[in-house]
Amino acid sequence: MKKRGQLTLYIILGIVILAIFIILFSMRYQTLEQDFESEMNSIIVPEQIKPAKDYFDVCLKRVTVEGINLIAAQGGYINIPEEKYKRTITDDFSNVLNLYSVYDVAYWFYESSNGIKETQVPTKEKMEEELGSYIDNNFNDCYYFAKSFEDDGFDINYPESIMTEVIINKNNVQVKLNSDLRISLKDVTSDINKLMIISDSKLGELYDLAVRVMEKENEDLFLEEKTIDFMSVYEEIPFSTTEFSCERKVWRKGDVLRDFKGITNTNIGAIRLKDPTSSAYIKTNKDYFEIDLIKPNYITETFSYSTDFPMYMDVSPMKGELLVGDALTQQTPEISKFLNLFFCLNNYHFIYDIKYPVLISLTDDVTGLNFQYATQVIIDNNKPREYEGPIYNAQESNDFTDKLCGNKVNPIEITAYDKASFLELGDASILYKCFTSTCYIGETDKDGKLNANFPPCLNGVVIAQKEGYEMGVEFLSTNTDKETSVLMDKYHTLDLDIKEVQLGDGFTSSVNDKQAVVQLENLDNGYITMVTGDEKKIKLTNGNYKITSYLMTETDTEIELKSDSQISCVEVPRSGILGLFSSTEKCFESEFDGGTLTDVMVGAAEYEWYADVTGKRAITIYIPYEMTPRTQTEMLEVFNNIGLNKDNPNFLYPELQ
């Protein structure tokens, strides 16, 4: 009991000491503010000189307010630090967020180009120093307009140099400008060695709140957690689920990215801080968007993501630019073919890497001062910021992660060519990938060449990128090779016409109200695209294509699907050495009820075709029409003929014009 009593006494004593420290700290700042005001009020000039002196005070306050507005708008910086690492031409991110070419807002947290997480939160002392320098550099403008006093008989000797001291308090900014300013009028002269003003501004309070918000984000990762919730809740974002559906589940990455940007724009804007002092504070089901951080009721907070902001999204597994759900295997072979064809049971498990900026703005409702900064939201393998699986130290593997790109010692010559014409390609961006690290090397010159130093690596990959071309890749061991060339396929945009061809008599016609889907996979370079009957344009590169086409329509006869059970399997990612991933398969048995179908496939084909689209303006793709099934047997017959229809004498390959 005695020990417990002693412990309680120590706790109480600690609380008392902390309270005394807080009181003394607050009193110290109050004393300093009072001392500043006393010193400012002690500056007295003759009445004749006062108009000129008042002008300089007003001008100093104007320059100060301009500096305050600028430093608040740019995340606490007048001059945002330069980024440590060079960005590639394909990287939309840096250490700043550009707002409509007006301001560059500093990221307080961001990922550098080599994947290192960086913070650049300014200290209040750094802000005071930069604001002082801003006043030093801009106070000279006050001299220009002071010349009007010379017309009234004033003689003003301007100082050769000035030095400004700034103190940012919670509710004001104190400025002392040390100078040798001499003002004379007739026989009255006053030497003013300092100008002092107090600008009413909540810059200090807004900064303190901004720091607390950033600390809360770093502690709870609430932006990342909500982002994962968006991915799980919205149907537009394919994530991880198993569903019973006869709809073919295929997404284009570009469409998913567009939808996700819109979803993020709407939901990030709903996030807010606690304002328990407001009479309008009512707990509702919208509390999901409320962050457990109290703010004053005279400060308005805004979390925003604009669809004009950049967003990086990488999804796996993918087929070219397509995300395709996995059809589940069935225990009954006949039903297996049927369900796989119509995707009546689908499993989706996609792994996302996402990065996008959020602009956080804190506004004083009284003065309108807006303090804003940005932070990057990072999702890594469907997890906030960092993957929590096994981590292997890259330092043990030649330090690929941290030092690879900074160790460019091997001279290499790269030449980029147009694959069709074999002409050299200038302004092609060259990158080099070694294991999981990618380094920007440079750009080819007008002769298509780049001579530069590369980091040492065995079996690395040279990547060439240029607008209007499919990415070119070439293996290169920089430890042994001295040069290589990369061939790049040019994109050609063609007018598209999809028609159906009757396999019975060879008659061709438009697809009308039927649903047409065609996927084209370039077997030479991996480029994949998918088009439907509604589209009028298609983008292709030269090469040998694998083409898969389907033609579906609504039938007036319902086809019954019997109930069944099936084994469904999911590919689960498993991390391996150096961050490379393998997969393992987990299976489970499930049952589903029978149903009826009204949409049926009436024709399909799978075949290979070589395309030389250079100089072509249009393409016509023919999808075979076989029959309109009215029984399950006929449906299976149409399905079984997918790979055989190319041998029908009335089958037509695509035509180029």
Secondary structure by P-SEA (a helix, b strand, c coil): caaaaaaaaaaaaaaaaaaaaaaaaaaaaaaaaaaaaaaaaaccccccaaaaaaaaaaaaaaaaaaaaaaaaaaccccccccccccccccccccccccccccccccccccccccbbbbbbcccaaaaaaaaaaaaaacaaaaaaacccccccbbbbbbbcbbbbbbbbcccbbbbbbbcbbbbbcccbbbbbcbbbbbbbcaaaaaaaaaaaaaaaaaacaaaaaaaaaaaacccccccccccccccbbbbbaaaaaaaaaaaaaaaaaaccccccccccccccccccccccccccccbbbbbbccccbbbbbbbccccccbbbbbbbbbccaaaaaaaaacccbbbbbbbbbbbbbbbbbbbccccccccbbbbbbbbccccccccccccccccccccccccccccccbbbbbbbbccccccccccbbbbbbcccbbbbbbbbccccccbbbbccccbbbbbbbbccccbbbbbbcccccccbbbbbbbbbbbbbbbbccccccccccccccbbbbbbbbccccbbbbbbcccccbbbbcccccbbbbbbbbbbcbbbbbbbbbbbbbbbbbbbccccbbbbbbbbbbbbbbbbcccccccccccbbbbbccccccbbbbbbbbccccccaaaaaaaaaacccccccccccccccc
